[in-house]
Amino acid sequence: MVDISGINHIAFLTSDLDRLTGFYEELFGARKVVELPIPEPEGPGRHALIAVGAGATLHVFEFAKIRPRLSGRCSSAVASITSP
């Protein structure tokens, strides 16, 4: 059995990166670690890493061409694991 020691990052889409970043900064004291543009052909868009504590980050994607469905589902998650 593999032991999960924590969450590395959670990736998801947003239609407003600035609003989402501001929310986590104000409410949780999180901080934006990096923000980068997403070039063509996938973009235009932006993505950012937001440190939320305990080594975990949010990896947020904002695309100008794609309006994410507001389903409340996470698009992906990555866990840190320990080897026996």
PADO-786299 format. One record per residue: residue in three letters; x, y, z of N, C-alpha, C in turn. Coordinates in steps of 0.1 Angstrom, whole numbers, plus 5000, padded with zeros to 4 digits. Layout:
REM residues N
[site 'Ala',[X,Y,Z],[X,Y,Z],[X,Y,Z]],
...
This chain:
REM residues 84
[site 'Met',[5008,4988,5000],[5000,5000,5000],[5009,5012,5000]],
[site 'Val',[5005,5023,4993],[5012,5035,4992],[5006,5045,5002]],
[site 'Asp',[5015,5052,5009],[5011,5062,5019],[5011,5076,5012]],
[site 'Ile',[5000,5083,5013],[4999,5096,5007],[5004,5106,5019]],
[site 'Ser',[5014,5114,5016],[5019,5122,5026],[5014,5137,5025]],
[site 'Gly',[5007,5140,5014],[5002,5153,5012],[4998,5156,4998]],
[site 'Ile',[4993,5168,4996],[4989,5172,4982],[5000,5181,4977]],
[site 'Asn',[5004,5179,4965],[5014,5187,4958],[5007,5199,4952]],
[site 'His',[4998,5196,4943],[4990,5207,4937],[4977,5203,4931]],
[site 'Ile',[4968,5212,4930],[4955,5210,4924],[4954,5219,4912]],
[site 'Ala',[4950,5214,4901],[4949,5222,4888],[4934,5224,4885]],
[site 'Phe',[4931,5236,4881],[4917,5238,4876],[4916,5250,4868]],
[site 'Leu',[4905,5252,4861],[4902,5264,4852],[4894,5274,4859]],
[site 'Thr',[4897,5287,4855],[4889,5298,4860],[4887,5308,4848]],
[site 'Ser',[4876,5316,4849],[4874,5326,4839],[4880,5339,4844]],
[site 'Asp',[4884,5340,4856],[4890,5353,4862],[4901,5350,4871]],
[site 'Leu',[4913,5349,4866],[4925,5346,4874],[4928,5356,4885]],
[site 'Asp',[4926,5369,4882],[4929,5379,4892],[4919,5378,4904]],
[site 'Arg',[4906,5376,4901],[4896,5375,4911],[4899,5363,4920]],
[site 'Leu',[4902,5352,4914],[4905,5339,4922],[4917,5341,4930]],
[site 'Thr',[4928,5347,4925],[4940,5349,4932],[4937,5358,4944]],
[site 'Gly',[4930,5369,4942],[4927,5378,4952],[4919,5372,4964]],
[site 'Phe',[4910,5363,4960],[4902,5356,4970],[4910,5348,4979]],
[site 'Tyr',[4919,5339,4974],[4928,5331,4982],[4938,5339,4990]],
[site 'Glu',[4943,5350,4984],[4952,5359,4991],[4945,5365,5003]],
[site 'Glu',[4934,5371,5001],[4926,5378,5012],[4921,5368,5023]],
[site 'Leu',[4915,5357,5019],[4908,5349,5028],[4918,5339,5035]],
[site 'Phe',[4928,5334,5028],[4937,5324,5034],[4951,5328,5035]],
[site 'Gly',[4955,5340,5031],[4968,5345,5032],[4977,5338,5022]],
[site 'Ala',[4972,5332,5012],[4980,5325,5002],[4987,5336,4994]],
[site 'Arg',[4997,5331,4986],[5005,5341,4978],[5007,5335,4964]],
[site 'Lys',[5007,5344,4954],[5010,5339,4940],[5025,5338,4939]],
[site 'Val',[5029,5326,4935],[5043,5323,4934],[5048,5327,4920]],
[site 'Val',[5040,5324,4910],[5044,5327,4896],[5032,5329,4888]],
[site 'Glu',[5032,5338,4878],[5022,5339,4868],[5028,5340,4854]],
[site 'Leu',[5024,5331,4845],[5030,5331,4831],[5019,5331,4821]],
[site 'Pro',[5022,5337,4809],[5012,5336,4798],[5012,5322,4792]],
[site 'Ile',[5001,5319,4786],[4999,5307,4778],[4998,5311,4763]],
[site 'Pro',[5009,5308,4755],[5009,5312,4741],[5000,5304,4732]],
[site 'Glu',[4999,5309,4720],[4992,5301,4710],[4999,5288,4708]],
[site 'Pro',[4993,5277,4704],[4979,5276,4700],[4970,5273,4711]],
[site 'Glu',[4974,5270,4723],[4965,5267,4734],[4959,5280,4739]],
[site 'Gly',[4966,5291,4739],[4962,5304,4745],[4955,5312,4734]],
[site 'Pro',[4953,5325,4736],[4960,5332,4747],[4953,5329,4760]],
[site 'Gly',[4961,5330,4771],[4956,5328,4784],[4968,5330,4794]],
[site 'Arg',[4965,5327,4806],[4975,5328,4817],[4974,5316,4826]],
[site 'His',[4984,5313,4833],[4983,5303,4844],[4992,5308,4856]],
[site 'Ala',[4989,5304,4868],[4996,5308,4879],[4996,5297,4890]],
[site 'Leu',[5007,5298,4898],[5008,5289,4910],[5005,5297,4922]],
[site 'Ile',[4996,5293,4930],[4993,5300,4943],[4996,5291,4954]],
[site 'Ala',[5006,5295,4963],[5010,5287,4974],[4999,5289,4985]],
[site 'Val',[4994,5277,4990],[4983,5278,5000],[4988,5272,5013]],
[site 'Gly',[5001,5268,5014],[5006,5263,5027],[5009,5248,5027]],
[site 'Ala',[5017,5244,5036],[5021,5229,5038],[5026,5223,5025]],
[site 'Gly',[5033,5232,5016],[5038,5227,5004],[5029,5225,4993]],
[site 'Ala',[5016,5228,4995],[5006,5226,4985],[5004,5239,4977]],
[site 'Thr',[5001,5238,4964],[4998,5249,4955],[4985,5247,4947]],
[site 'Leu',[4979,5257,4943],[4968,5257,4933],[4975,5261,4920]],
[site 'His',[4972,5253,4909],[4977,5256,4896],[4965,5260,4888]],
[site 'Val',[4963,5273,4886],[4951,5279,4880],[4954,5283,4866]],
[site 'Phe',[4944,5279,4857],[4945,5282,4843],[4934,5291,4839]],
[site 'Glu',[4937,5302,4831],[4926,5311,4826],[4929,5311,4811]],
[site 'Phe',[4919,5308,4803],[4920,5308,4788],[4910,5318,4783]],
[site 'Ala',[4915,5326,4773],[4906,5336,4767],[4896,5329,4758]],
[site 'Lys',[4900,5319,4751],[4892,5312,4741],[4882,5302,4747]],
[site 'Ile',[4884,5298,4760],[4877,5287,4766],[4870,5292,4778]],
[site 'Arg',[4857,5291,4779],[4849,5294,4791],[4846,5282,4799]],
[site 'Pro',[4853,5280,4810],[4851,5267,4818],[4836,5266,4822]],
[site 'Arg',[4832,5253,4822],[4819,5250,4828],[4820,5251,4843]],
[site 'Leu',[4810,5257,4849],[4811,5258,4864],[4804,5246,4870]],
[site 'Ser',[4812,5235,4870],[4806,5222,4875],[4811,5219,4889]],
[site 'Gly',[4821,5227,4894],[4826,5225,4908],[4835,5213,4908]],
[site 'Arg',[4839,5207,4897],[4848,5196,4897],[4863,5200,4895]],
[site 'Cys',[4871,5193,4901],[4886,5196,4899],[4890,5189,4887]],
[site 'Ser',[4899,5195,4879],[4903,5189,4866],[4914,5179,4869]],
[site 'Ser',[4923,5181,4879],[4933,5171,4882],[4939,5174,4896]],
[site 'Ala',[4945,5164,4901],[4951,5166,4914],[4964,5157,4915]],
[site 'Val',[4974,5162,4921],[4986,5155,4922],[4990,5153,4937]],
[site 'Ala',[4992,5141,4941],[4996,5138,4955],[5010,5135,4957]],
[site 'Ser',[5016,5139,4968],[5030,5135,4971],[5029,5121,4978]],
[site 'Ile',[5037,5112,4974],[5037,5099,4981],[5050,5095,4986]],
[site 'Thr',[5050,5086,4996],[5063,5081,5001],[5065,5067,4996]],
[site 'Ser',[5077,5063,4994],[5080,5049,4990],[5084,5041,5002]],
[site 'Pro',[5080,5029,5002],[5083,5020,5014],[5098,5017,5015]],
